[in-house]
């Protein structure tokens, strides 16, 4: 289930709720929306976990060659059991979102279909796979935005699409290395993402300086390992760049949230970052 990645999915939801513009009253969080927020957090965890479980189900033949240590090709978990478990997780994610609101349930259903499309088909293609994966993240942010059953500031969903497109491009060399061309494209996409985040901060943040500090932290976290992967274009360095990109999603979400929410809320999102790093020491990220 890639436990280290699950905090990144939760961060998407928290950022989306901030972007929605309806989560905060003059005294703090809107108490009427808190139960919905809990259900959306549960939903995203189940959807993400189900997606990566089913990804391994569909990847069995490839993993027997490239990653034989994984649970299914190693024989630790039967493929049929994993498929059943993944399906239960996806269905549970849809139902949890529906209890928040019918609109959220619809977004979760579309997200689940996008996940299945990636797992079963689109990941085989150089352009369609990264785009599909990015759309999944964009829909996850939208799931958070839907907390009150309405959609505001939808253009922000483009940001995680571009960001994940970049990470997925980088990951193309994770097994064999030799992907400098993809790394260059990823660096350009990262730059566009950072410009979008800075635009959001300067347009909406109450404290622009704090927002820019968050953006600077994000830039350091994603570009440092990417540069190392470019200089030493090995599978090991590329894997580290991918891991850094995935876990730094939390910092991206915190950077977006601080444009619409108080500092304490962005810090809560940021606290998911050390949790993800800790879990990455125990469980695989990719």
C-alpha positions in Angstrom: 0.0 0.0 0.0 3.1 2.3 0.0 2.4 3.7 3.5 5.1 6.4 3.0 3.1 7.9 0.2 -0.2 8.0 2.0 0.5 11.3 3.9 1.0 13.0 0.5 -2.5 12.0 -0.5 -3.8 13.5 2.8 -1.9 16.7 2.2 -3.7 17.0 -1.2 -7.0 16.9 0.6 -6.0 19.4 3.3 -4.7 21.8 0.6 -7.8 21.4 -1.5 -10.0 22.2 1.5 -8.0 25.4 2.0 -8.3 26.4 -1.7 -12.1 25.9 -1.5 -12.3 29.0 0.6 -15.1 27.6 2.8 -13.2 25.8 5.6 -12.5 28.8 7.8 -14.7 31.1 9.8 -13.7 34.1 11.8 -13.0 31.8 14.8 -11.3 28.9 13.0 -12.4 25.8 11.1 -16.1 25.6 10.2 -17.4 22.9 12.7 -20.0 21.8 10.2 -17.4 20.8 7.6 -15.0 19.0 10.0 -16.9 15.6 9.8 -16.8 15.9 6.0 -13.1 16.6 6.1 -12.4 13.5 8.2 -14.3 11.3 5.6 -12.4 12.9 2.7 -9.1 12.1 4.4 -10.2 8.5 4.9 -11.4 8.4 1.3 -8.1 9.5 -0.2 -6.1 7.1 1.9 -8.2 4.2 0.7 -8.2 5.3 -2.9 -4.4 5.8 -3.0 -3.7 2.5 -1.2 -6.1 0.7 -3.5 -4.5 2.2 -6.6 -0.9 1.1 -5.7 -2.1 -2.4 -4.7 -3.8 -2.8 -8.0 -0.8 -1.3 -9.8 1.3 -4.2 -8.4 -1.5 -6.6 -9.5 -1.3 -5.4 -13.1 2.5 -5.2 -13.0 3.1 -8.9 -12.0 4.8 -10.0 -15.2 7.1 -7.0 -15.3 7.9 -7.2 -11.6 8.9 -10.8 -12.0 11.8 -9.5 -14.1 12.5 -6.0 -12.7 11.3 -6.2 -9.1 11.0 -9.8 -8.0 11.3 -8.8 -4.3 7.8 -7.3 -4.3 5.1 -9.1 -2.4 3.2 -10.6 -5.4 6.0 -11.8 -7.6 7.9 -13.1 -4.6 4.9 -15.3 -3.8 4.3 -13.7 -0.4 0.8 -12.5 -1.4 -1.4 -14.3 -4.0 -2.3 -12.1 -7.0 -6.1 -12.8 -6.6 -6.0 -11.8 -2.9 -4.2 -8.6 -3.8 -6.7 -7.8 -6.5 -9.6 -8.4 -4.1 -8.0 -6.3 -1.5 -7.3 -3.4 -3.9 -10.9 -3.4 -5.2 -12.2 -3.3 -1.6 -10.0 -0.3 -0.9 -11.1 1.6 -4.0 -14.8 0.9 -3.3 -14.3 2.0 0.4 -12.7 5.2 -0.8 -15.7 6.0 -3.0 -18.2 5.3 -0.3 -16.3 7.3 2.3 -16.3 10.3 -0.1 -20.0 9.9 -0.7 -20.8 10.2 3.0 -19.1 13.6 2.9 -21.4 14.7 0.0 -22.7 13.2 -3.3 -20.5 15.7 -5.2 -17.4 14.4 -3.4 -18.6 10.8 -4.0 -18.8 11.6 -7.8 -15.2 13.0 -7.8 -14.0 9.9 -5.9 -15.7 7.7 -8.5 -14.0 9.5 -11.4 -10.7 9.4 -9.5 -11.0 5.6 -9.0 -11.7 5.2 -12.7 -8.6 7.3 -13.5 -6.6 5.2 -11.2 -7.7 2.0 -12.9 -7.0 3.5 -16.3 -3.4 4.2 -15.3 -2.9 0.8 -13.6 -4.3 -1.3 -16.4 -3.5 0.7 -19.6 -2.0 4.2 -19.8 1.2 3.7 -17.8 2.6 1.8 -20.8 2.8 5.0 -22.9 5.4 7.7 -22.6 3.0 10.7 -22.7 -0.4 9.3 -21.7 1.0 7.5 -18.5 2.5 10.6 -16.8 -0.6 12.7 -17.9 -3.0 10.1 -16.4 -1.0 9.9 -13.2 -1.0 13.7 -13.0 -4.8 13.8 -13.6 -5.2 11.4 -10.6 -3.4 13.9 -8.4 -5.4 16.8 -9.8 -8.6 14.9 -9.0 -7.4 14.2 -5.5 -6.9 18.0 -4.9 -10.4 18.5 -6.4 -11.7 16.0 -3.9 -10.5 18.3 -1.1 -11.9 21.3 -2.8 -15.3 19.6 -3.0 -15.6 19.5 0.9 -18.6 21.8 0.8 -20.1 20.3 -2.3 -19.1 23.3 -4.5 -16.0 23.9 -6.7 -13.9 27.0 -6.4 -10.5 27.9 -7.9 -10.4 24.9 -10.2 -7.3 26.0 -12.1 -5.2 25.0 -9.1 -5.8 21.4 -10.1 -3.4 21.9 -13.0 -0.5 22.3 -10.6 -0.4 18.7 -9.3 -1.0 17.5 -12.8 2.2 19.2 -14.0 4.1 18.2 -10.9 3.3 14.5 -11.1 3.8 14.5 -14.9 7.4 15.6 -14.0 7.9 12.9 -11.4 6.5 10.2 -13.7 8.9 11.3 -16.4 11.8 11.0 -14.0 10.8 7.5 -12.9 11.1 6.2 -16.5 14.8 5.6 -15.7 14.3 4.2 -12.2 15.2 0.6 -13.3 17.9 1.1 -16.0 19.0 4.8 -15.6 20.0 6.8 -18.7 17.1 9.3 -18.8 18.8 12.7 -19.0 16.2 13.9 -21.6 13.3 13.2 -19.3 15.1 14.9 -16.4 15.5 18.1 -18.4 11.7 18.1 -19.2 10.9 17.4 -15.6 13.1 20.3 -14.5 11.1 22.6 -16.8 7.8 21.3 -15.5 9.0 21.8 -11.9 9.8 25.4 -12.9 6.3 26.0 -14.2 4.9 24.5 -11.0 7.0 26.8 -8.8 5.9 29.9 -10.8 2.3 28.9 -10.3 2.8 28.5 -6.6 4.5 31.8 -6.4 1.7 33.4 -8.3 -0.8 31.9 -5.9 1.2 33.2 -2.9 1.5 36.8 -4.2 -2.1 36.9 -5.3 -3.8 35.5 -2.1 -1.4 35.0 0.8 -1.8 37.3 3.8 2.0 37.0 4.5 3.7 36.8 1.1 7.2 36.4 2.7 6.2 33.3 4.5 4.6 31.9 1.3 7.8 32.5 -0.6 9.8 30.7 2.1 7.6 27.7 1.6 8.2 27.9 -2.2 11.9 28.2 -1.7 11.9 25.1 0.5 10.0 23.2 -2.2 12.5 24.3 -4.8 15.5 23.1 -2.8 13.9 19.7 -2.0 13.0 18.8 -5.6 15.9 20.4 -7.6 18.8 19.2 -5.4 18.2 15.4 -6.0 17.2 16.1 -9.6 20.5 17.8 -10.3 22.4 14.8 -8.8 20.3 12.4 -10.9 21.3 14.4 -14.0 25.0 14.5 -13.1 25.1 10.8 -12.2 22.4 9.3 -14.4 22.2 6.0 -12.5 19.1 4.1 -11.4 20.0 4.7 -7.7 20.2 8.5 -8.1 17.0 8.6 -10.2 15.1 6.6 -7.6 16.2 9.2 -5.0 15.0 12.0 -7.2 11.6 10.3 -7.6 11.3 9.7 -3.8 12.2 13.3 -3.1 9.5 14.5 -5.6 6.8 12.2 -4.2 7.4 13.1 -0.6 7.8 16.8 -1.4 4.3 16.8 -2.6 3.5 17.6 1.0 5.6 20.8 0.8 3.8 21.7 -2.5 0.4 21.3 -0.8 1.6 23.4 2.2 2.8 26.1 -0.1 -0.6 26.2 -1.8 -2.5 26.1 1.5 -0.6 29.1 3.0 -2.1 31.2 0.1 -5.6 30.6 1.4 -5.3 29.5 5.1 -3.6 30.6 8.3 0.0 29.7 9.0 -0.9 27.1 11.6 -2.9 25.2 9.0 0.0 25.1 6.5 2.3 23.9 9.3 -0.1 21.0 10.1 0.2 20.0 6.4 4.0 20.4 6.6 4.1 18.1 9.6 3.1 15.3 7.4 6.4 15.6 5.7 8.6 14.2 8.5 6.0 11.4 8.9 6.4 10.5 5.2 10.2 10.6 5.5 10.0 8.3 8.5 7.7 5.8 6.8 10.0 5.9 3.7 12.8 4.5 5.8 10.6 1.4 6.5 8.5 1.0 3.4 9.1 1.4 -0.4 8.0 4.7 -2.0 8.2 3.5 -5.6 
